[in-house]
Amino acid sequence: MGQSESKPEHREVPIEQLSHELALRFASKCYSHLEVTHFKDNFKTLADHQGDVEYWKEETLCRFLALPDHIRAGSVLYAMITYLGAFPFPGLAPCIVTREAMLKCVTILTGRYKKVLKRGDQDKNKLLFRSLAVFDRRSSGALSPTSEKKMKDIIQEQQGDHSDKLQTVTGFSIDQPANDDEDEDDDDLALAALDALDAVEVFKEDHKQDRKIHHAHIPVYNFERLLMLLLLCAPLTPQDNIAQTCGIIEDNDVKALEQSAAAMISAFDPDHDSISYSKFLQTTTALFPQLFRPLNPLFEHFLFSKQLDLSKQHGVVGGLEVDDPKRRSPLYDVDHDSSPILNDFLLAQLSSSIEIATTTSHTSSSFFHCGAKFNQLYSTTSHGTSLSSFSRQVLSWRSGSMLIVKGSNAETGQNHIIGAYLPEHWNEAGSASMQESDPATVKAVMFQLQPRHAIFRANPYNRTTPVSHFSSKTGIALGCVIPASSRINASSQQPILGPVSLMIDEDISTATFQHDGEAGTGAFLTDPLLEESQQKQAGQGKRVKLDIDGLEVWGVNLPEAGGEDEMTRQKKRLAWDEAEAARRRGVNFGGDKDGARHLLEMAGIVDSNRSGGSMG
C-alpha cells in the first residue's frame, strides 16, 4: 500500500554501442560467411586510415562502383551513405564511412534488412528521403556532402579520446530542432531495428530532438543526379560493373538521361526547385514503385571481391566474362543511324513504374531482367507512313508489343513521347484486343514519358472498350471507343476518344492524346498525380493535338520453355508473304517451280507438310 508501481528498466547502453550491435546483427543474419569475407576484403583493400580508424572517402566510393564522372552523382550517393550509415540514430549523421557504417548501407540499399526487420518498402522510402533531404525553411539549396577535411577533424577528435566507440557528430540540417507543433511521423523502420535490439526506450530518448520531416525538402539538382544514375544502372545485375554493362557514356547519353530525369521530376510537382516529403512519398508509392531497385545490384558489388576471385586466372573478372565496352541492351538489331525513339534510358524510365511477366512463370521483373528481347517491327523512319505497311509488319506479330509515338504539341511546340505496352497481339478491326482477364497476367498500360512521366494502367472493370484498334480506313487507336458496326461504311466510322486514349490518323501525321477523368470510364485509368496537376493548372489542356515526328512498334519477344521464338516465326511469316507476293506477280523462277519451293523448304520458310499456298 502506498508504494508506486515499478517500471521495467531498460538497458543503459550508449547509442554508439547499439549501432555497433545492429551492424553485427545484420552481418550474422543477412549474409553468408563468404559474403562477409568478400565485403571485409573490399573495404579493407581501399580504405584510408587515420590512426586506428579505417574509412572510405567519396572518391573511393566512386572508383569502386565505377560511377561515371559525366553524371556527377558521386557526391549525392556519398551523402546518402553518411546518413544511412548512422541508422537507426539520425543524431549520429553524417557519420564517418567506416566498415560498420558501410555494411548497414549495403544491408538497407539491397533490401537484405528484411531478414531481420519485417517492414515494407514504404518505410525504406522514408529513410531514403531523409538521406537525400535538407532542412532549411528559407532555402533549399543543394546538399553539401561531408568534406574530407571535416572527416579528418572528426577522426582526430576520436583519436584524442582513445576510444573505440564513434562519437556523436553534427547531423544533417534535417535533424536540427524546429519550434513548431507539427508531429513527426513514426519511423517504423528505426523502431523495428531497435526493437530487435530490445532498445526501444533508447529510440525515444534519442528522438527528443524536434525533427520535422514535413519541413524537409530534397533539392531538385541532387535528385536529378541520383535519377540519372538509377536510369543508367537499370540493366545491372549483381556483380556487374557499370563500365562494362553500360558502356562508354557520351554527351548524347547524358542529354538523354537528363531528359528522362527531368520528366520524372516533373511528376513530383517540385516547388521552388525542391521536393517535399509528402510529394516524395506519394509519388514514389503510386508512380515509381521500382524506382530505387537499381541500387540493389549496384551495392551487391560490395559482396564480391576480385582479390578473392579464383576464376580471374581464366580471364574472368568479378565472376563474369569481360564484355566489350558496349551497353547491354534488350533492344535488338537497332539501326542507331535512324535515331530510334525508344532507347535504353526511356525503357529504364518505364521500368521504374511497371514490370513485365514472363511466359514461363507468374513472377514479374523489369524489362531488363525478364529476358525479353525488343525487336523493331515497324518505324516510320524505316517503313514509311503507310497503314498497309504498318498492317503487314505489326498485325502478323503474335505476341506482346510496345507502341511509342514522338510528336510536338501543335499549339505550344512542346515535345511529347506517348505509348503503350500491349501484352496481347494486335487484331484486325472488328475484333480489337481486350485486356486479359487472368489476374496473374500483366495488364496493358499506356504511358507518357515526356514532358512529364505518367502511367495509365488498365481498367480492371472494363469490358467494352478495346485496348488497341487498327483500321486501314481510320488509323490506329488506343483506349478509344469503337462505334458499333453497321452495314453502311462500317469501317470508316471514326473512333471516339476515351478518358485516357491516343488516336493516330490514317496517314500517321497527327495524333490526339486525351487525359480526362470527367470523360467517364474506359480501357485505361487516369493518372491521379497528372489529374491533380491539371486541376491546379487551368491552362493545361486535357486534350493535346500532336504533329507526329515518328512512330515505332517493338515486338516484345519473351523467353519460352522451348522451340522457336516469336521473332524467328515472324521472319518466316514475312518471308513466306514475300514469296507469295512474288508468285502472284508472276515472277519467273526459271521454270523450276518445284525446285524453288524445295529451296524455300530447306531454308525453313515453307513447311513441307503445309497444305495450300502452292507455288504452282
NUVEXNU-145527 format. One record per residue (C-alpha): y, z, x; residue number from 0. Coordinates in Angstrom, 1 decimal, decimal comma. Last residue first. Example, Ala and Ser with C-alpha at 12.3 -4.5 7.8 and 13.67 -1.06 7.14 Angstrom:
REM NUVEXNU-145527
PT  north     up   east pos
PT   -1,1    7,1   13,7   1
PT   -4,5    7,8   12,3   0
END
This chain:
REM NUVEXNU-145527
PT  north     up   east pos
PT  -24,0 -109,0    2,4 615
PT  -22,5 -105,8    3,9 614
PT  -23,8 -103,8    1,0 613
PT  -21,8 -100,9   -0,2 612
PT  -24,6  -99,5   -2,3 611
PT  -27,5  -97,4   -1,2 610
PT  -27,3  -95,1    1,8 609
PT  -30,6  -94,8    3,7 608
PT  -29,3  -96,3    6,9 607
PT  -26,1  -94,2    6,7 606
PT  -23,1  -96,2    7,9 605
PT  -20,6  -94,9   10,5 604
PT  -23,2  -93,2   12,7 603
PT  -22,6  -95,7   15,5 602
PT  -26,2  -97,0   15,2 601
PT  -25,6  -97,6   11,5 600
PT  -22,5  -99,6   12,2 599
PT  -24,4 -101,7   14,7 598
PT  -27,1 -102,3   12,1 597
PT  -24,5 -103,4    9,7 596
PT  -23,1 -105,9   12,1 595
PT  -26,6 -107,2   12,8 594
PT  -27,3 -107,6    9,1 593
PT  -24,0 -109,5    8,8 592
PT  -24,9 -112,0   11,6 591
PT  -22,7 -114,9   10,7 590
PT  -20,2 -114,1   13,4 589
PT  -18,8 -111,1   11,5 588
PT  -16,1 -113,3   10,0 587
PT  -13,7 -111,1    8,0 586
PT  -13,8 -111,9    4,3 585
PT  -11,0 -109,6    3,2 584
PT  -13,6 -107,6    1,3 583
PT  -15,7 -107,2    4,4 582
PT  -12,7 -105,9    6,4 581
PT  -11,9 -103,4    3,6 580
PT  -15,5 -102,2    3,7 579
PT  -15,4 -101,8    7,4 578
PT  -12,1  -99,9    7,2 577
PT  -13,4  -97,7    4,4 576
PT  -16,5  -96,9    6,5 575
PT  -14,4  -96,0    9,5 574
PT  -12,3  -93,7    7,2 573
PT  -15,5  -92,0    5,9 572
PT  -16,9  -91,6    9,4 571
PT  -13,7  -90,1   10,7 570
PT  -13,6  -87,7    7,8 569
PT  -17,2  -86,6    8,4 568
PT  -16,4  -85,8   12,0 567
PT  -13,3  -83,9   11,0 566
PT  -15,3  -81,9    8,4 565
PT  -17,7  -80,5   10,9 564
PT  -21,2  -81,9   11,3 563
PT  -24,2  -79,6   11,0 562
PT  -24,4  -75,9   11,5 561
PT  -23,1  -72,5   10,4 560
PT  -19,6  -73,9    9,9 559
PT  -16,3  -73,4   11,8 558
PT  -13,2  -74,2    9,7 557
PT  -11,4  -77,5    9,9 556
PT   -8,0  -77,1    8,4 555
PT   -6,7  -80,6    7,7 554
PT   -3,0  -81,0    8,5 553
PT   -0,6  -82,7    6,2 552
PT    2,8  -83,7    7,5 551
PT    6,2  -84,6    6,1 550
PT    9,4  -85,6    7,9 549
PT   13,2  -85,7    7,7 548
PT   13,2  -85,3    3,9 547
PT   16,6  -85,0    2,3 546
PT   16,3  -81,8    0,3 545
PT   17,6  -80,7   -3,1 544
PT   17,5  -76,9   -3,4 543
PT   17,0  -74,9   -6,7 542
PT   17,6  -71,2   -6,8 541
PT   21,0  -71,6   -5,3 540
PT   22,7  -69,0   -3,1 539
PT   26,2  -68,8   -4,3 538
PT   25,6  -65,5   -6,2 537
PT   24,5  -63,8   -3,0 536
PT   23,2  -60,4   -4,1 535
PT   20,8  -61,9   -6,7 534
PT   19,5  -64,5   -4,2 533
PT   18,8  -61,7   -1,7 532
PT   16,8  -59,8   -4,2 531
PT   14,8  -62,9   -5,0 530
PT   14,2  -63,5   -1,3 529
PT   12,8  -60,0   -1,0 528
PT   10,7  -60,2   -4,2 527
PT    9,1  -63,5   -3,1 526
PT    8,3  -65,4   -6,3 525
PT    4,7  -65,8   -7,4 524
PT    2,8  -69,1   -7,2 523
PT    0,9  -71,2   -9,8 522
PT    3,4  -70,5  -12,6 521
PT    5,1  -67,8  -14,6 520
PT    8,5  -67,9  -16,3 519
PT   11,6  -69,7  -15,0 518
PT   13,5  -66,4  -14,5 517
PT   11,9  -65,8  -11,1 516
PT   13,5  -68,9   -9,8 515
PT   12,5  -70,4   -6,4 514
PT   12,7  -74,2   -6,7 513
PT   12,3  -76,8   -4,0 512
PT   13,2  -80,5   -4,7 511
PT   12,2  -83,2   -2,3 510
PT   13,7  -86,5   -1,1 509
PT   12,6  -89,5    0,9 508
PT    8,8  -89,4    0,2 507
PT    9,0  -92,7   -1,7 506
PT    7,4  -91,3   -4,8 505
PT    9,4  -88,1   -4,9 504
PT    8,3  -84,7   -3,5 503
PT    8,3  -81,7   -5,9 502
PT    8,0  -78,2   -4,5 501
PT    7,5  -75,2   -6,7 500
PT    8,0  -71,5   -7,2 499
PT    9,2  -70,8  -10,8 498
PT    7,6  -74,2  -11,9 497
PT    9,3  -77,6  -11,7 496
PT    8,2  -80,1  -14,3 495
PT    6,1  -83,0  -13,2 494
PT    7,4  -86,5  -14,1 493
PT    5,4  -88,6  -16,5 492
PT    4,3  -91,9  -14,9 491
PT    0,5  -91,4  -15,0 490
PT    0,4  -91,0  -18,8 489
PT    2,4  -94,2  -19,4 488
PT    1,2  -94,4  -23,0 487
PT   -2,2  -93,0  -23,8 486
PT   -1,0  -89,5  -23,3 485
PT   -1,5  -86,9  -20,6 484
PT   -0,2  -83,4  -21,0 483
PT    2,8  -82,8  -18,7 482
PT    2,0  -81,4  -15,2 481
PT    3,7  -78,1  -14,5 480
PT    4,6  -77,9  -10,8 479
PT    3,2  -75,4   -8,2 478
PT    3,1  -78,1   -5,5 477
PT    3,8  -81,7   -6,4 476
PT    3,4  -85,0   -4,6 475
PT    4,7  -88,4   -6,0 474
PT    5,4  -89,7   -9,4 473
PT    3,5  -93,0   -9,6 472
PT    0,9  -92,7   -6,9 471
PT    0,1  -89,3   -8,3 470
PT   -0,8  -86,1   -6,4 469
PT   -1,0  -82,6   -7,7 468
PT   -1,3  -79,2   -6,0 467
PT   -1,6  -75,6   -7,3 466
PT   -2,2  -76,7  -10,8 465
PT   -0,6  -74,7  -13,6 464
PT   -2,9  -73,6  -16,5 463
PT   -5,0  -70,6  -15,4 462
PT   -2,5  -68,5  -13,5 461
PT   -3,2  -64,8  -13,6 460
PT   -3,9  -64,3   -9,9 459
PT   -0,5  -66,0   -9,1 458
PT   -0,9  -67,5   -5,6 457
PT    1,4  -66,0   -3,0 456
PT    4,9  -67,2   -2,2 455
PT    5,9  -66,1    1,3 454
PT    9,5  -66,2    2,7 453
PT   11,0  -66,6    6,2 452
PT   14,6  -67,7    6,0 451
PT   16,1  -71,0    7,3 450
PT   13,3  -71,9    7,8 449
PT    9,6  -70,9    7,4 448
PT    9,3  -71,2    3,6 447
PT    5,8  -70,6    2,3 446
PT    3,4  -71,5   -0,4 445
PT    0,0  -69,8   -0,6 444
PT   -3,4  -70,8   -1,9 443
PT   -5,8  -68,0   -2,2 442
PT   -8,1  -66,5    0,5 441
PT  -11,5  -66,3   -1,1 440
PT  -13,2  -62,9   -1,7 439
PT  -11,8  -62,8   -5,3 438
PT  -13,7  -66,0   -6,2 437
PT  -11,5  -67,6   -8,8 436
PT  -10,2  -70,4   -6,6 435
PT   -6,7  -71,7   -7,5 434
PT   -6,5  -74,9   -9,4 433
PT   -6,8  -78,4   -7,9 432
PT   -5,4  -81,4   -9,8 431
PT   -7,9  -83,2  -12,0 430
PT   -5,6  -85,6  -13,8 429
PT   -4,0  -86,9  -10,6 428
PT   -6,6  -87,3   -7,9 427
PT   -7,8  -84,2   -6,0 426
PT   -6,8  -82,4   -2,9 425
PT   -9,2  -80,1   -1,2 424
PT   -9,2  -76,3   -1,7 423
PT   -7,8  -73,7    0,8 422
PT   -4,3  -75,0    0,3 421
PT   -1,7  -73,6    2,7 420
PT    1,7  -74,6    1,6 419
PT    5,0  -75,9    2,9 418
PT    8,7  -75,5    3,4 417
PT   10,9  -76,0    6,5 416
PT   14,6  -76,2    5,7 415
PT   17,6  -77,3    7,7 414
PT   21,1  -76,6    6,4 413
PT   23,1  -79,8    5,6 412
PT   25,1  -77,9    3,0 411
PT   24,8  -80,2   -0,1 410
PT   21,7  -82,3    0,6 409
PT   19,9  -79,4    2,2 408
PT   18,1  -80,8    5,2 407
PT   14,4  -81,6    5,5 406
PT   11,1  -80,6    7,0 405
PT    7,9  -80,6    4,9 404
PT    4,6  -79,0    5,7 403
PT    1,3  -79,4    3,9 402
PT   -1,7  -77,4    5,2 401
PT   -5,3  -78,3    4,3 400
PT   -8,6  -77,0    3,1 399
PT  -11,7  -79,1    3,0 398
PT  -12,9  -82,4    1,6 397
PT  -10,5  -84,8    3,2 396
PT  -10,7  -88,1    1,3 395
PT   -7,5  -87,3   -0,5 394
PT   -5,5  -87,0    2,7 393
PT   -5,6  -90,2    4,7 392
PT   -6,1  -92,7    1,9 391
PT   -3,8  -91,0   -0,5 390
PT   -1,0  -90,5    2,0 389
PT   -1,3  -94,2    3,0 388
PT   -1,0  -95,2   -0,7 387
PT    1,9  -92,9   -1,0 386
PT    3,7  -94,9    1,6 385
PT    6,2  -93,1    3,8 384
PT    5,0  -94,2    7,2 383
PT    1,7  -93,3    8,9 382
PT    2,7  -92,0   12,3 381
PT    6,2  -90,4   11,7 380
PT    5,5  -89,8    8,0 379
PT    2,5  -87,7    9,0 378
PT   -1,0  -87,6    7,7 377
PT   -4,4  -86,1    8,6 376
PT   -3,3  -84,0   11,6 375
PT   -6,3  -81,9   12,6 374
PT   -5,9  -78,2   12,7 373
PT   -9,0  -76,5   14,1 372
PT  -10,1  -73,1   12,8 371
PT  -12,0  -70,6   14,9 370
PT  -10,8  -67,6   13,0 369
PT   -8,7  -66,3   15,8 368
PT   -5,6  -68,5   15,9 367
PT   -5,1  -68,9   12,2 366
PT   -5,3  -65,1   11,9 365
PT   -8,3  -63,2   10,6 364
PT  -10,2  -62,8    7,4 363
PT  -13,7  -61,5    6,7 362
PT  -15,9  -62,9    3,9 361
PT  -18,1  -64,7    6,4 360
PT  -19,4  -68,2    7,4 359
PT  -16,7  -70,2    5,5 358
PT  -13,9  -68,5    7,4 357
PT  -11,1  -66,7    5,7 356
PT   -7,4  -67,2    6,6 355
PT   -4,7  -64,6    7,2 354
PT   -1,1  -64,4    5,9 353
PT    2,2  -62,9    6,9 352
PT    2,4  -62,7   10,7 351
PT    0,2  -65,8   10,8 350
PT    3,0  -67,9    9,3 349
PT    5,2  -67,1   12,3 348
PT    2,3  -67,8   14,6 347
PT    1,8  -71,2   13,0 346
PT    5,5  -71,9   13,3 345
PT    5,2  -70,9   17,0 344
PT    2,1  -73,1   17,6 343
PT    3,7  -76,2   16,2 342
PT    4,0  -77,9   12,8 341
PT    6,8  -80,4   12,6 340
PT    5,3  -82,9   15,0 339
PT    7,6  -84,3   17,8 338
PT    6,0  -87,8   18,0 337
PT    5,8  -87,5   21,8 336
PT    3,7  -84,4   21,2 335
PT    0,8  -86,5   19,9 334
PT   -1,5  -83,7   18,8 333
PT   -5,2  -84,3   19,0 332
PT   -6,0  -80,7   17,9 331
PT   -3,7  -77,9   16,8 330
PT   -5,7  -74,7   17,3 329
PT   -3,7  -74,1   20,5 328
PT   -4,2  -72,6   24,0 327
PT   -1,1  -73,4   25,9 326
PT   -1,7  -75,2   29,2 325
PT   -1,8  -73,5   32,5 324
PT   -5,3  -74,8   33,2 323
PT   -7,9  -72,3   32,3 322
PT   -9,4  -69,6   34,6 321
PT  -12,8  -68,6   33,2 320
PT  -12,7  -65,2   31,6 319
PT  -13,9  -61,8   32,8 318
PT  -10,4  -61,0   34,2 317
PT  -10,6  -63,8   36,7 316
PT  -13,7  -65,9   37,2 315
PT  -14,4  -67,9   40,3 314
PT  -17,8  -66,5   41,0 313
PT  -16,7  -63,6   43,2 312
PT  -14,5  -62,5   40,3 311
PT  -17,6  -61,6   38,3 310
PT  -17,7  -58,1   39,7 309
PT  -14,4  -57,2   38,1 308
PT  -13,5  -53,7   39,4 307
PT  -10,3  -54,8   41,1 306
PT   -9,5  -57,1   38,2 305
PT   -9,2  -54,1   36,0 304
PT   -9,9  -54,3   32,3 303
PT   -8,7  -51,7   29,8 302
PT   -5,0  -52,3   30,4 301
PT   -5,3  -55,8   29,0 300
PT   -6,1  -54,2   25,7 299
PT   -2,3  -53,8   25,6 298
PT   -1,7  -57,5   24,9 297
PT   -4,8  -57,7   22,7 296
PT   -3,3  -55,1   20,3 295
PT    0,3  -56,1   20,6 294
PT   -0,4  -59,4   18,9 293
PT   -1,1  -57,4   15,6 292
PT    2,5  -56,2   15,3 291
PT    3,5  -58,6   12,5 290
PT    0,2  -58,7   10,6 289
PT    1,5  -57,0    7,4 288
PT    4,8  -59,1    7,6 287
PT    6,0  -59,6    4,0 286
PT    5,4  -56,6    1,9 285
PT    4,8  -53,8    4,5 284
PT    7,0  -55,3    7,3 283
PT    9,8  -56,0    4,8 282
PT    9,9  -52,6    3,0 281
PT    9,5  -50,6    6,3 280
PT   12,2  -52,5    8,1 279
PT   14,5  -52,6    5,1 278
PT   14,3  -48,8    4,6 277
PT   14,8  -48,1    8,3 276
PT   17,9  -50,2    8,6 275
PT   18,2  -53,5   10,6 274
PT   21,2  -54,2   12,8 273
PT   23,6  -57,0   13,4 272
PT   26,2  -55,7   10,9 271
PT   23,6  -55,6    8,1 270
PT   20,3  -57,3    8,6 269
PT   18,6  -58,8    5,5 268
PT   15,1  -58,2    6,8 267
PT   14,0  -61,7    5,8 266
PT   16,8  -63,1    8,0 265
PT   15,0  -61,5   11,0 264
PT   12,0  -63,8   10,3 263
PT   14,2  -67,0   10,3 262
PT   15,9  -65,9   13,5 261
PT   12,6  -65,2   15,2 260
PT   11,3  -68,7   14,3 259
PT   14,5  -70,4   15,6 258
PT   14,5  -68,3   18,8 257
PT   10,8  -69,2   19,4 256
PT   11,6  -72,9   19,0 255
PT   14,5  -72,6   21,4 254
PT   12,4  -70,8   24,0 253
PT    9,8  -73,5   23,7 252
PT   12,4  -76,2   24,2 251
PT   13,5  -74,4   27,4 250
PT   10,0  -74,3   28,9 249
PT    7,4  -71,6   28,9 248
PT    4,4  -72,6   31,0 247
PT    1,1  -71,9   29,4 246
PT    0,4  -69,5   26,6 245
PT   -3,2  -68,6   27,4 244
PT   -3,0  -68,7   31,3 243
PT    0,4  -67,1   31,7 242
PT   -0,2  -64,6   28,8 241
PT   -3,4  -63,4   30,4 240
PT   -6,3  -62,7   28,0 239
PT   -8,4  -59,6   28,4 238
PT   -8,4  -59,0   24,7 237
PT   -7,5  -62,2   22,7 236
PT   -4,1  -63,8   22,7 235
PT   -3,1  -66,7   20,4 234
PT   -0,3  -64,7   18,7 233
PT    1,3  -63,7   22,1 232
PT    4,2  -66,1   21,9 231
PT    5,1  -65,0   18,4 230
PT    4,9  -61,3   19,4 229
PT    7,2  -62,0   22,4 228
PT    9,7  -63,9   20,3 227
PT    9,6  -61,0   17,8 226
PT   10,4  -58,5   20,6 225
PT   13,4  -60,4   21,8 224
PT   14,7  -60,8   18,2 223
PT   14,3  -57,1   17,6 222
PT   16,4  -56,2   20,6 221
PT   19,2  -58,6   19,5 220
PT   19,0  -57,4   15,9 219
PT   19,7  -53,8   16,9 218
PT   17,3  -51,5   15,1 217
PT   19,0  -48,9   13,0 216
PT   19,0  -45,1   12,5 215
PT   20,8  -43,4    9,7 214
PT   17,7  -43,2    7,4 213
PT   15,8  -41,7   10,3 212
PT   17,9  -38,6   10,2 211
PT   16,8  -36,3   13,0 210
PT   18,0  -32,7   12,1 209
PT   16,4  -30,9   15,0 208
PT   14,0  -28,4   13,6 207
PT   11,2  -30,8   14,4 206
PT    9,9  -28,9   17,4 205
PT    9,3  -25,8   15,3 204
PT    7,5  -27,6   12,5 203
PT    5,3  -29,5   15,0 202
PT    4,4  -26,3   16,7 201
PT    3,3  -25,0   13,3 200
PT    1,0  -28,0   13,0 199
PT   -0,9  -27,1   16,2 198
PT   -4,6  -27,2   15,4 197
PT   -4,9  -30,1   17,9 196
PT   -6,2  -32,5   15,3 195
PT   -3,5  -31,1   13,0 194
PT   -1,0  -32,0   15,8 193
PT   -2,1  -35,6   15,7 192
PT   -2,2  -35,8   11,9 191
PT    1,3  -34,3   11,7 190
PT    2,6  -37,0   14,1 189
PT    1,0  -39,7   12,0 188
PT    2,4  -38,2    8,8 187
PT    6,0  -38,0    9,9 186
PT    7,4  -36,7    6,6 185
PT   10,6  -38,4    5,8 184
PT   13,8  -36,6    6,9 183
PT   15,9  -35,1    4,1 182
PT   19,5  -36,1    3,7 181
PT   21,8  -33,1    3,8 180
PT   24,3  -34,0    6,5 179
PT   25,2  -32,8   10,0 178
PT   23,4  -35,1   12,4 177
PT   21,5  -33,8   15,4 176
PT   20,2  -36,2   18,1 175
PT   16,7  -37,7   17,9 174
PT   17,8  -41,3   17,1 173
PT   20,0  -41,1   20,2 172
PT   16,9  -41,4   22,3 171
PT   15,7  -38,1   23,8 170
PT   17,1  -36,0   26,6 169
PT   14,3  -34,7   28,7 168
PT   11,7  -31,9   28,2 167
PT    9,9  -31,1   31,4 166
PT    6,5  -32,5   32,3 165
PT    4,0  -29,9   33,4 164
PT    2,5  -29,9   36,9 163
PT    5,3  -27,6   38,0 162
PT    7,0  -27,1   41,4 161
PT   10,4  -26,9   39,6 160
PT   12,1  -28,9   42,3 159
PT    9,5  -31,6   41,8 158
PT   10,5  -31,8   38,2 157
PT   14,1  -32,2   39,0 156
PT   13,3  -34,9   41,4 155
PT   11,3  -36,7   38,7 154
PT   14,2  -36,5   36,3 153
PT   16,6  -38,0   38,9 152
PT   14,1  -40,7   39,7 151
PT   13,9  -41,7   36,0 150
PT   17,7  -41,7   35,7 149
PT   17,9  -44,1   38,7 148
PT   15,2  -46,3   37,3 147
PT   17,2  -46,8   34,1 146
PT   15,9  -45,7   30,8 145
PT   16,3  -48,7   28,4 144
PT   19,7  -49,5   26,9 143
PT   19,4  -50,2   23,2 142
PT   21,7  -52,9   22,0 141
PT   24,7  -52,0   19,9 140
PT   24,6  -50,4   16,5 139
PT   28,0  -48,8   16,4 138
PT   29,8  -46,1   14,4 137
PT   26,8  -44,5   12,8 136
PT   24,9  -44,3   16,0 135
PT   21,1  -43,7   16,1 134
PT   19,1  -46,3   17,9 133
PT   15,9  -47,8   16,8 132
PT   13,0  -49,5   18,5 131
PT   10,6  -46,6   19,2 130
PT   11,6  -45,0   15,9 129
PT   10,7  -48,2   14,0 128
PT    7,3  -48,3   15,9 127
PT    6,6  -44,8   14,6 126
PT    7,3  -45,9   11,0 125
PT    5,2  -48,9   11,5 124
PT    2,3  -46,7   12,6 123
PT    2,7  -44,6    9,5 122
PT    2,5  -47,8    7,4 121
PT   -0,6  -48,7    9,4 120
PT   -2,7  -46,0    7,8 119
PT   -3,8  -42,6    8,9 118
PT   -7,1  -41,0    9,9 117
PT   -6,1  -39,8   13,4 116
PT   -9,0  -39,6   15,9 115
PT  -10,8  -42,9   15,7 114
PT   -7,6  -44,3   14,1 113
PT   -5,9  -43,8   17,4 112
PT   -7,6  -47,0   18,5 111
PT   -4,9  -49,1   16,8 110
PT   -4,1  -51,1   20,0 109
PT   -0,5  -50,1   20,0 108
PT   -1,3  -46,4   19,5 107
PT   -4,0  -46,0   22,1 106
PT   -2,2  -48,1   24,6 105
PT    0,9  -46,0   24,2 104
PT   -1,0  -42,8   24,5 103
PT   -2,6  -44,0   27,7 102
PT    0,8  -45,0   29,1 101
PT    2,1  -41,5   28,6 100
PT   -1,0  -40,0   30,2  99
PT   -0,7  -42,3   33,2  98
PT    3,0  -41,5   33,6  97
PT    5,8  -43,5   32,0  96
PT    8,5  -40,9   32,3  95
PT    9,6  -39,9   28,8  94
PT   12,5  -41,0   26,7  93
PT   11,6  -39,1   24,7  92
PT   10,4  -35,4   25,0  91
PT   12,1  -34,4   21,7  90
PT   10,1  -37,1   20,0  89
PT    7,0  -35,0   20,2  88
PT    3,9  -36,7   18,9  87
PT    4,1  -38,9   20,9  86
PT    6,1  -38,9   24,2  85
PT    4,6  -42,1   25,4  84
PT    5,7  -43,8   22,3  83
PT    9,3  -43,3   23,3  82
PT    9,1  -44,5   26,9  81
PT    6,8  -47,2   25,7  80
PT    9,3  -48,6   23,2  79
PT   12,0  -48,7   26,0  78
PT    9,5  -50,7   28,1  77
PT    9,0  -53,2   25,4  76
PT   12,7  -53,7   24,9  75
PT   13,3  -54,0   28,6  74
PT   10,5  -56,6   29,0  73
PT   11,6  -58,8   26,2  72
PT   13,8  -61,1   28,2  71
PT   12,2  -64,2   26,6  70
PT   12,8  -66,5   29,6  69
PT   11,4  -64,0   32,1  68
PT    7,8  -64,5   30,8  67
PT    5,8  -61,2   30,5  66
PT    2,8  -61,3   32,9  65
PT    1,5  -58,0   31,4  64
PT    1,2  -56,5   34,9  63
PT    4,4  -58,0   36,1  62
PT    6,5  -56,9   33,1  61
PT    5,0  -53,4   33,3  60
PT    5,8  -53,1   37,0  59
PT    9,3  -54,4   36,4  58
PT    9,9  -51,7   33,9  57
PT    8,8  -49,0   36,3  56
PT    5,5  -47,2   36,2  55
PT    4,8  -43,6   37,2  54
PT    2,8  -41,4   39,5  53
PT    4,2  -38,0   40,1  52
PT    3,0  -35,9   43,2  51
PT    6,2  -36,6   45,2  50
PT    7,8  -39,7   43,7  49
PT    5,2  -42,4   43,5  48
PT    5,2  -45,9   42,1  47
PT    2,1  -47,0   40,2  46
PT    0,5  -50,5   40,6  45
PT   -3,0  -49,6   41,8  44
PT   -3,0  -46,2   40,0  43
PT   -2,4  -47,7   36,6  42
PT   -5,0  -50,5   36,8  41
PT   -7,6  -48,2   38,3  40
PT   -7,1  -45,5   35,7  39
PT   -7,4  -48,0   32,9  38
PT  -10,6  -49,5   34,4  37
PT  -12,2  -46,1   34,6  36
PT  -11,1  -45,2   31,1  35
PT  -12,7  -48,4   29,8  34
PT  -15,9  -47,6   31,7  33
PT  -16,1  -44,1   30,2  32
PT  -15,8  -45,6   26,7  31
PT  -12,5  -45,2   24,8  30
PT  -11,2  -43,6   21,7  29
PT  -12,7  -40,1   21,6  28
PT  -12,6  -38,9   25,3  27
PT   -9,3  -40,6   26,3  26
PT   -7,6  -39,9   23,0  25
PT   -8,5  -36,2   23,2  24
PT   -7,3  -36,0   26,8  23
PT   -3,9  -37,6   25,8  22
PT   -3,7  -35,1   22,9  21
PT   -4,3  -32,2   25,3  20
PT   -1,5  -33,3   27,6  19
PT    0,9  -33,5   24,7  18
PT   -0,1  -30,0   23,7  17
PT    0,6  -28,8   27,2  16
PT    4,1  -30,4   27,1  15
PT    4,6  -28,8   23,7  14
PT    4,2  -25,4   25,3  13
PT    1,4  -23,4   23,7  12
PT    1,9  -20,2   21,6  11
PT   -1,1  -20,8   19,4  10
PT   -0,6  -20,0   15,8   9
PT   -1,0  -16,6   14,2   8
PT   -2,0  -16,3   10,6   7
PT    0,5  -14,2    8,6   6
PT   -0,1  -10,5    8,0   5
PT    0,6   -9,2    4,5   4
PT    3,2   -6,5    4,4   3
PT    2,1   -2,9    4,1   2
PT    3,5   -0,8    1,2   1
PT    0,0    0,0    0,0   0
END
